[in-house]
Amino acid sequence: MTKRLPLVIVLILFLTSLAYAQEPTPSPSPAPKPAMSRAQSQRIIIATEKKLWEAWKNKDFKQFKTSLSADSIMIGDMGTANKATAIKDLESLACEVKSYEMSDIKVTFLNSSAALMTYKSTQDATCGGQQVPAAVWASSAYVMRGGKWLAASHQETPAK
């Protein structure tokens, strides 16, 4: 037993020195990306909503595919629709949008990754040959996903 003890000690010291010799040198970590301010987020959310209205006017359905969250829910007079159904419905409605205008815009942050945008929209448009309401109160919920604000829900109520 006493003959093995020096061998065991030497073996432990050797393995310990190998472990320390192979420890990687820590590299400096990149500076953390600063969080988006509420003012920046508000500008992005409003700009995204305006892009979606322009996309509706210009029949640019790609914009909806990139700006809606995968789990988005659209709410209309016929009920609710998921992202795929909502985009398919938009494509098939044959809307003609002559003009629109957004006003009374307000963005309320529910937390750092969710916001509710409310506004009034006036529009001159027909969908499927039917005149759409000239004015609506609208709400759109936005969520932060993968560092990007995405529309998660939209609802409109005809204004009086």
Summary of the structure (lengths in Angstrom):
residues: 160
radius of gyration: 28.1
end to end distance: 96.7
largest distance: 99.1
contacts: 378
relative contact order: 0.14
helix: 35%
strand: 42%
